[in-house]
Amino acid sequence: MPSANSIVNVGYRSTNFWVVSVGRSRLLIDLGWPGMFDALTANLARMDIPLSEITHGVATHYHMDHAGAAQDLKNAGMRLIVAEEQVAAIPQMAQHMKPTDHYTAIRAEGNLVVCCAESRSVLTSLGLDGAFVHTPGHSDDSISVLLDSGEVFTGDLTWPTFATEAAMPVVTESWERLRALGARTVYAGHGPVRPVPTP
């Protein structure tokens, strides 16, 4: 069944950042590189998406290419949604930043911290039917945003054929969980849109 949601890629530097919209209700999934907020806002403008309409955003995981502009977006009016599994990863990401990254540190004030089990009600408030799913494999704090219509935003969840032997059990379990919950089409943090991998 085709999705009623609009999905637009506003990414740059080989990283995908997805705007999921229902009407003028918009969620940004993955939040830009540090020090490159202007590139993100330029891509939003190019796609005719007003920055002021990005009311909420979520990072699939806290690595600099997926969450580096989170506080810049907050400063522009976006509410940051953080899964409970991700809270500890935010200061860990900051430790890897260099002065040349021009990173704006993420502040805890104003963040909406939710457990994955409660995420459906948060997405419902934005007009979206779906939930967060904890999908470790690339990092312990990784989540995927799974819409009931089958689209899943997986960040850097390792593709099964590229998983190391050590990571394979966790990666396999994450993909099995997504398939069991109805995931059909993968919108990853890098690369093209493609079908969910089969076992």
C-alpha positions, -999 to +999 in steps of 0.1 A: +000+000+000+015+034-009+023+057+019+003+089+025+034+105+039+057+127+019+094+117+023+121+141+011+159+137+013+176+170+023+210+153+029+245+164+019+281+151+022+268+115+013+245+114+043+207+113+040+185+134+062+149+126+057+119+150+062+087+130+067+056+151+063+019+148+067+006+181+054+026+207+072+035+185+101+071+176+096+096+153+113+133+155+104+151+121+108+188+126+112+200+161+119+230+172+099+267+175+101+283+198+127+293+233+114+272+228+083+238+241+094+237+265+064+240+235+040+210+219+057+189+250+056+198+256+019+187+220+010+154+226+030+148+258+010+157+240-023+130+215-015+105+242-005+104+230+031+103+260+055+127+255+084+100+269+107+079+238+098+105+214+111+089+212+145+105+180+157+136+160+149+152+127+159+187+112+154+189+075+145+221+075+166+246+101+180+274+101+155+285+135+141+272+129+106+237+121+120+233+145+149+259+172+145+235+200+139+209+190+164+214+220+187+215+244+158+181+231+148+169+234+184+181+270+184+160+275+152+129+262+170+129+224+165+121+201+194+146+173+198+132+138+205+157+115+222+151+079+229+161+067+264+187+044+248+204+075+233+208+098+263+242+087+273+255+088+237+251+125+234+280+135+257+300+107+242+296+122+207+307+155+220+340+140+232+349+132+195+343+167+183+373+189+174+373+227+174+375+226+136+341+208+135+324+240+148+300+218+168+272+234+188+269+213+220+235+197+225+218+209+257+194+187+276+170+215+282+139+212+261+146+177+248+117+153+247+131+120+261+109+089+254+112+052+256+106+033+224+074+019+238+060+054+242+072+067+209+040+059+190+020+085+209+047+111+202+046+103+164+008+103+165+009+138+179+027+147+147+002+130+125+025+100+118+016+064+124+046+045+136+071+040+164+108+039+173+125+005+174+158+000+192+181-015+165+216-019+178+242-033+155+260-002+143+260+014+177+242+006+210+222+038+208+208+032+173+171+033+167+150+030+136+119+050+129+093+025+115+061+038+099+030+016+098+030+019+060+063-001+059+090+026+055+118+023+079+146+049+086+175+029+098+204+053+100+236+032+098+222-001+108+246-025+092+234-043+061+235-080+069+260-089+041+285-063+056+283-073+092+314-086+109+312-121+125+312-105+160+283-081+151+263-105+131+240-118+159+230-083+170+226-071+134+205-101+124+183-097+155+177-060+146+167-067+110+145-096+122+127-073+146+121-047+119+107-074+094+084-088+121+070-053+128+062-048+091+092-030+077+094-032+039+114-003+025+147+010+039+155+047+040+191+044+052+215+071+064+237+065+033+229+051-001+197+045-020+162+035-010+159-002-012+138-032+000+143-046+035+169-074+033+155-109+033+169-135+057 
